[in-house]
């Protein structure tokens, strides 16, 4: 099984077959979306990635599934998300292609950020100039009128948990259901920079979490983090 098939299956393979996910492509030809119904569409999506992962094409996927094919020129809006398959973290590492000065200096510093919640991610991806980490749920948390406030609170708490880190590292505000992230097995192609491969660094089959378990992780304060890591006494 190639890496993109493995990755997409880990995210979407157990979803009910009335849901969809999409690949978003950004290249010199423009930007467009291609939608696939789960689970049978995973192989077709992987073949799409294989055909289009040439240098110069940036390939992403939508982090949350949706209820329909929204068209090639559209990406689902936040209120069109079908739910969460897990939680994610996207951290840029300091590099000339990034404008922010307070980014983690290296991958080791990103691991420190990840370790703040003391739960090993299900998947870790090197995005080209940063790290994506995923904590997958055992089953999808469906987005309904009843669960929508909880989902927004969960995403907001996740953002605060990482953006309140004791080192003051910048963590992008990517905690939204309309977010797209890079697919392993493709290339990160930034203007004026050498293309960098997007790679799956680690995967832990069966490392899945309950929604309740992740929601109840305490938000560490600056002092709690620093004391835990031995930075202050």
DRENDO-1510 file (C-alpha; in Angstrom, 1 decimal, always signed):
<recs>
REC; n; res; u; v; w
REC; 1; UNK; +0.0; +0.0; +0.0 .
REC; 2; UNK; +1.5; +3.4; -1.0 .
REC; 3; UNK; +1.8; +6.1; +1.7 .
REC; 4; UNK; -1.1; +8.3; +0.4 .
REC; 5; UNK; -3.5; +5.3; +0.4 .
REC; 6; UNK; -2.4; +4.4; +3.9 .
REC; 7; UNK; -2.8; +7.9; +5.2 .
REC; 8; UNK; -6.2; +8.5; +3.6 .
REC; 9; UNK; -7.5; +5.1; +4.9 .
REC; 10; UNK; -6.3; +5.9; +8.4 .
REC; 11; UNK; -8.3; +9.1; +8.3 .
REC; 12; UNK; -11.4; +8.2; +6.4 .
REC; 13; UNK; -11.5; +4.4; +6.0 .
REC; 14; UNK; -14.1; +3.7; +8.7 .
REC; 15; UNK; -16.5; +6.5; +7.8 .
REC; 16; UNK; -20.1; +5.8; +6.8 .
REC; 17; UNK; -20.5; +5.5; +3.1 .
REC; 18; UNK; -22.7; +8.6; +2.7 .
REC; 19; UNK; -19.8; +11.0; +3.5 .
REC; 20; UNK; -17.3; +12.6; +1.1 .
REC; 21; UNK; -13.8; +13.9; +1.4 .
REC; 22; UNK; -11.8; +16.0; -1.1 .
REC; 23; UNK; -8.3; +16.6; -2.5 .
REC; 24; UNK; -7.4; +20.3; -3.2 .
REC; 25; UNK; -4.8; +21.0; -5.8 .
REC; 26; UNK; -2.8; +24.2; -6.1 .
REC; 27; UNK; -0.5; +24.7; -9.1 .
REC; 28; UNK; +0.3; +27.0; -12.0 .
REC; 29; UNK; -2.9; +25.9; -13.6 .
REC; 30; UNK; -5.0; +27.2; -10.7 .
REC; 31; UNK; -6.8; +25.8; -7.7 .
REC; 32; UNK; -9.5; +23.1; -7.8 .
REC; 33; UNK; -11.1; +20.4; -5.7 .
REC; 34; UNK; -11.9; +16.8; -6.5 .
REC; 35; UNK; -14.4; +15.0; -4.3 .
REC; 36; UNK; -14.5; +11.3; -3.4 .
REC; 37; UNK; -17.1; +9.3; -1.5 .
REC; 38; UNK; -15.9; +7.0; +1.3 .
REC; 39; UNK; -14.8; +4.3; +1.5 .
REC; 40; UNK; -14.7; +3.3; -2.1 .
REC; 41; UNK; -13.2; +6.6; -3.2 .
REC; 42; UNK; -10.0; +6.3; -1.2 .
REC; 43; UNK; -8.3; +4.3; -3.9 .
REC; 44; UNK; -9.4; +6.7; -6.6 .
REC; 45; UNK; -8.2; +9.6; -4.5 .
REC; 46; UNK; -4.8; +7.9; -4.0 .
REC; 47; UNK; -4.5; +7.4; -7.8 .
REC; 48; UNK; -5.3; +11.1; -8.2 .
REC; 49; UNK; -2.4; +11.9; -5.8 .
REC; 50; UNK; -0.1; +9.6; -7.7 .
REC; 51; UNK; -0.9; +11.2; -11.0 .
REC; 52; UNK; -0.6; +14.8; -9.8 .
REC; 53; UNK; +2.2; +14.7; -7.3 .
REC; 54; UNK; +4.7; +16.1; -9.8 .
REC; 55; UNK; +7.0; +18.9; -8.6 .
REC; 56; UNK; +5.2; +22.1; -8.9 .
REC; 57; UNK; +1.8; +20.8; -7.7 .
REC; 58; UNK; +0.8; +21.3; -4.1 .
REC; 59; UNK; -1.7; +18.7; -3.0 .
REC; 60; UNK; -3.9; +19.0; +0.1 .
REC; 61; UNK; -6.9; +17.3; +1.6 .
REC; 62; UNK; -9.8; +18.6; +3.7 .
REC; 63; UNK; -9.3; +17.6; +7.4 .
REC; 64; UNK; -13.0; +17.0; +7.9 .
REC; 65; UNK; -15.4; +15.1; +5.6 .
REC; 66; UNK; -18.5; +16.6; +4.1 .
REC; 67; UNK; -21.9; +15.5; +3.0 .
REC; 68; UNK; -21.7; +16.1; -0.8 .
REC; 69; UNK; -19.5; +17.0; -3.8 .
REC; 70; UNK; -19.4; +20.7; -3.6 .
REC; 71; UNK; -17.9; +21.2; -7.1 .
REC; 72; UNK; -14.4; +21.6; -8.4 .
REC; 73; UNK; -14.2; +25.3; -7.8 .
REC; 74; UNK; -15.4; +25.1; -4.2 .
REC; 75; UNK; -14.2; +23.9; -0.8 .
REC; 76; UNK; -16.7; +23.2; +2.0 .
REC; 77; UNK; -17.4; +26.0; +4.4 .
REC; 78; UNK; -17.1; +25.4; +8.1 .
REC; 79; UNK; -20.8; +24.8; +8.5 .
REC; 80; UNK; -20.7; +22.2; +5.8 .
REC; 81; UNK; -18.3; +19.9; +7.7 .
REC; 82; UNK; -19.8; +16.5; +8.5 .
REC; 83; UNK; -17.7; +16.1; +11.7 .
REC; 84; UNK; -14.3; +15.5; +13.2 .
REC; 85; UNK; -12.3; +12.3; +12.6 .
REC; 86; UNK; -9.7; +13.5; +15.1 .
REC; 87; UNK; -7.7; +16.5; +16.2 .
REC; 88; UNK; -4.6; +17.9; +14.5 .
REC; 89; UNK; -1.7; +20.2; +15.0 .
REC; 90; UNK; +0.2; +22.1; +12.3 .
REC; 91; UNK; +3.5; +23.7; +13.3 .
REC; 92; UNK; +5.9; +25.6; +11.0 .
REC; 93; UNK; +9.6; +25.3; +11.8 .
REC; 94; UNK; +11.9; +28.4; +11.4 .
REC; 95; UNK; +13.0; +28.7; +7.8 .
REC; 96; UNK; +13.6; +31.5; +5.3 .
REC; 97; UNK; +10.3; +30.7; +3.6 .
REC; 98; UNK; +8.4; +31.6; +6.8 .
REC; 99; UNK; +8.0; +35.2; +7.9 .
REC; 100; UNK; +7.4; +34.7; +11.6 .
REC; 101; UNK; +10.4; +35.0; +13.9 .
REC; 102; UNK; +9.1; +33.1; +16.9 .
REC; 103; UNK; +8.7; +29.7; +15.2 .
REC; 104; UNK; +10.2; +26.6; +16.8 .
REC; 105; UNK; +13.9; +26.5; +15.7 .
REC; 106; UNK; +13.8; +22.8; +14.8 .
REC; 107; UNK; +11.8; +19.5; +14.8 .
REC; 108; UNK; +13.0; +18.8; +18.4 .
REC; 109; UNK; +11.2; +21.9; +19.6 .
REC; 110; UNK; +8.1; +20.8; +17.8 .
REC; 111; UNK; +8.3; +17.5; +19.7 .
REC; 112; UNK; +8.3; +19.5; +22.9 .
REC; 113; UNK; +5.1; +21.1; +21.8 .
REC; 114; UNK; +3.5; +17.8; +21.0 .
REC; 115; UNK; +4.6; +16.4; +24.4 .
REC; 116; UNK; +2.6; +19.0; +26.2 .
REC; 117; UNK; -0.5; +16.8; +26.2 .
REC; 118; UNK; +1.4; +13.6; +27.0 .
REC; 119; UNK; -0.4; +11.5; +24.3 .
REC; 120; UNK; +1.4; +10.0; +21.4 .
REC; 121; UNK; -0.2; +11.1; +18.1 .
REC; 122; UNK; -1.7; +8.5; +15.8 .
REC; 123; UNK; +0.2; +10.0; +12.8 .
REC; 124; UNK; +3.1; +12.4; +12.4 .
REC; 125; UNK; +3.8; +14.0; +9.0 .
REC; 126; UNK; +6.8; +16.1; +7.9 .
REC; 127; UNK; +5.0; +18.8; +5.9 .
REC; 128; UNK; +8.2; +20.1; +4.1 .
REC; 129; UNK; +8.9; +23.0; +6.5 .
REC; 130; UNK; +7.1; +21.9; +9.6 .
REC; 131; UNK; +5.2; +19.1; +11.3 .
REC; 132; UNK; +1.6; +17.9; +11.2 .
REC; 133; UNK; +0.4; +15.7; +14.1 .
REC; 134; UNK; -2.9; +13.8; +14.3 .
REC; 135; UNK; -4.8; +12.3; +17.2 .
REC; 136; UNK; -7.5; +10.2; +15.6 .
REC; 137; UNK; -10.9; +9.3; +17.1 .
REC; 138; UNK; -12.2; +5.8; +17.3 .
REC; 139; UNK; -15.2; +7.0; +15.4 .
REC; 140; UNK; -16.3; +10.2; +13.8 .
REC; 141; UNK; -17.8; +13.0; +15.9 .
REC; 142; UNK; -20.7; +13.9; +13.7 .
REC; 143; UNK; -21.5; +17.6; +13.3 .
REC; 144; UNK; -25.1; +18.1; +14.2 .
REC; 145; UNK; -27.1; +21.1; +15.7 .
REC; 146; UNK; -26.6; +19.4; +19.1 .
REC; 147; UNK; -22.9; +18.7; +18.8 .
REC; 148; UNK; -21.8; +21.8; +16.9 .
REC; 149; UNK; -21.2; +23.9; +20.0 .
REC; 150; UNK; -19.1; +21.1; +21.5 .
REC; 151; UNK; -17.0; +20.8; +18.4 .
REC; 152; UNK; -16.3; +24.5; +18.3 .
REC; 153; UNK; -15.4; +24.4; +22.0 .
REC; 154; UNK; -13.1; +21.4; +21.4 .
REC; 155; UNK; -11.3; +23.2; +18.6 .
REC; 156; UNK; -11.0; +26.4; +20.6 .
REC; 157; UNK; -9.6; +24.5; +23.6 .
REC; 158; UNK; -7.1; +22.7; +21.4 .
REC; 159; UNK; -6.0; +26.0; +19.9 .
REC; 160; UNK; -5.5; +27.6; +23.4 .
REC; 161; UNK; -3.7; +24.5; +24.6 .
REC; 162; UNK; -0.9; +24.8; +22.0 .
REC; 163; UNK; -0.9; +28.6; +21.4 .
REC; 164; UNK; -0.4; +29.0; +25.2 .
REC; 165; UNK; +2.9; +27.1; +25.1 .
REC; 166; UNK; +5.6; +28.1; +27.6 .
REC; 167; UNK; +8.2; +29.0; +25.0 .
REC; 168; UNK; +6.0; +31.5; +23.1 .
REC; 169; UNK; +6.4; +29.6; +19.9 .
REC; 170; UNK; +3.9; +30.7; +17.1 .
REC; 171; UNK; +1.4; +28.0; +16.3 .
REC; 172; UNK; -0.8; +28.7; +13.3 .
REC; 173; UNK; -4.5; +29.1; +13.8 .
REC; 174; UNK; -5.5; +26.0; +11.8 .
REC; 175; UNK; -8.1; +24.7; +14.3 .
REC; 176; UNK; -11.1; +25.0; +12.0 .
REC; 177; UNK; -13.2; +22.4; +10.2 .
REC; 178; UNK; -12.6; +24.0; +6.7 .
REC; 179; UNK; -8.8; +23.5; +7.0 .
REC; 180; UNK; -6.7; +21.8; +4.4 .
REC; 181; UNK; -3.3; +20.1; +5.1 .
REC; 182; UNK; -0.7; +18.4; +3.0 .
REC; 183; UNK; -0.8; +14.8; +1.9 .
REC; 184; UNK; +2.3; +12.5; +2.5 .
REC; 185; UNK; +3.8; +11.3; -0.7 .
REC; 186; UNK; +3.6; +14.7; -2.3 .
REC; 187; UNK; +5.8; +17.8; -2.6 .
REC; 188; UNK; +5.9; +21.1; -0.7 .
REC; 189; UNK; +6.5; +23.6; -3.5 .
REC; 190; UNK; +7.0; +27.2; -2.4 .
REC; 191; UNK; +8.0; +30.0; -4.7 .
REC; 192; UNK; +11.8; +30.6; -4.7 .
REC; 193; UNK; +12.5; +27.4; -2.6 .
REC; 194; UNK; +13.6; +24.0; -3.5 .
REC; 195; UNK; +10.7; +21.5; -3.5 .
REC; 196; UNK; +10.7; +19.4; -0.2 .
REC; 197; UNK; +9.0; +16.0; +0.1 .
REC; 198; UNK; +6.0; +15.6; +2.4 .
REC; 199; UNK; +6.6; +12.4; +4.4 .
REC; 200; UNK; +4.8; +10.2; +6.9 .
REC; 201; UNK; +7.3; +10.1; +9.8 .
REC; 202; UNK; +5.5; +7.8; +12.2 .
REC; 203; UNK; +2.2; +5.9; +12.4 .
REC; 204; UNK; +0.8; +4.0; +15.3 .
REC; 205; UNK; -1.9; +1.6; +14.1 .
REC; 206; UNK; -4.6; +1.3; +16.7 .
REC; 207; UNK; -3.6; +4.5; +18.4 .
REC; 208; UNK; -7.0; +6.0; +18.5 .
REC; 209; UNK; -8.7; +8.1; +21.2 .
REC; 210; UNK; -12.2; +8.7; +22.5 .
REC; 211; UNK; -13.6; +12.2; +22.0 .
REC; 212; UNK; -14.2; +12.5; +25.7 .
REC; 213; UNK; -10.6; +11.5; +26.5 .
REC; 214; UNK; -9.1; +14.3; +24.3 .
REC; 215; UNK; -11.7; +16.8; +25.5 .
REC; 216; UNK; -10.8; +16.3; +29.1 .
REC; 217; UNK; -7.0; +16.8; +28.7 .
REC; 218; UNK; -6.2; +19.7; +31.0 .
REC; 219; UNK; -5.0; +23.0; +29.5 .
REC; 220; UNK; -1.5; +23.5; +30.9 .
REC; 221; UNK; -0.6; +26.9; +32.2 .
REC; 222; UNK; +2.8; +28.4; +31.5 .
REC; 223; UNK; +4.1; +27.6; +35.0 .
REC; 224; UNK; +2.7; +24.0; +34.9 .
REC; 225; UNK; +4.4; +23.4; +31.5 .
REC; 226; UNK; +7.7; +25.0; +32.5 .
REC; 227; UNK; +7.7; +23.1; +35.8 .
REC; 228; UNK; +6.9; +19.8; +34.2 .
REC; 229; UNK; +9.8; +20.2; +31.7 .
REC; 230; UNK; +12.2; +21.4; +34.4 .
REC; 231; UNK; +12.5; +24.9; +33.1 .
REC; 232; UNK; +11.7; +26.4; +36.4 .
REC; 233; UNK; +11.6; +25.0; +40.0 .
</recs>
